[in-house]
Amino acid sequence: MRSFLDKGAQLGHYEIVAALGKGGMGEVYLAQDTRLDRRVALKILPAELAVDSDRLHRFIRERVPLRLVRPRIRDVPAVA
């Protein structure tokens, strides 16, 4: 899988560790949160999809169900 971001790339305070997957709404990466010193999943919406307001709103809405409290679900610390 060819990823948009390479290992070691920096996005704010996140450092890309590995690409995890790619789908119709973006790419998911394993990243290191350098502020909280923990591993996180980071989902990126490519710029060419972000210009489509419907896709952008859908992407933003996807994070809402992640606020559920479940043993296998972690919190969502940021959306940018």
N, C-alpha and C positions, 0 to 999 in steps of 0.2 A: 504494500500500500504506500503510495507516494503521498506524503503529508505536506500541508501548507507550512507547518513550522518544524524546524529541525531540533533535535535533542540539544539542550543547552540554551535555546532561545529564551529571551527574557520578555515577559509581558507584564509591565508594572512590577509588582513584587512576587510574581510567579515565574518559576524557571521550569521549562519543559523537560520532562524526564523521558517520555515515550508517547507515541501515538497509540491510542486505544481503538479507535474506530472512526468510520466516516459514513454519513448517511445523507439523506435529502435535506436536512436542516443544519448541516454543519459537520464539524470534526470534534472529536473528544480526545483529550490528552490527559495523561497522568502528569501532574505538575507538583513542584515543591513550593508551598507557600512560605516565603522567606520571613514573613512577619510572624506567622503563627508556628513556624517550624513543624509543618506537617504536610503529608501528601494529600492532594485533592484531585478531583476530576474537574477538568476545565473544558467547557464546551464553547467553541468558536463558530460564529456565523460569518461566513466569508463576505467580504465587502460587496461582491456582485449580487448577493442575495439580500443584503441589508438595505439596498435601495428600493426593494419591493416592500411597501408598507404592510401588506398582509403577512408576508413571511416574517418581517421584523416583529410585528405584534404577536404572532404565533410563537416565535422564539422566546419572547419575553414572558408570555403566559405559561410556557412550559415549566418555568421555575416554581410557580405557585404550588402545584401538588407536592413538590419536594419539601415543603414546610411541614409535612406530616411527621409525626413522631412514630417511628418504627425501628425495630432493632437493626435492620440492615440499611437504613437510610440515614445519611449524615446531613448536617445543616448546610444551607447555602449561604456562605459568608459574604458574597458580593456578586453583583451583576453590573457589568460595564459594557 
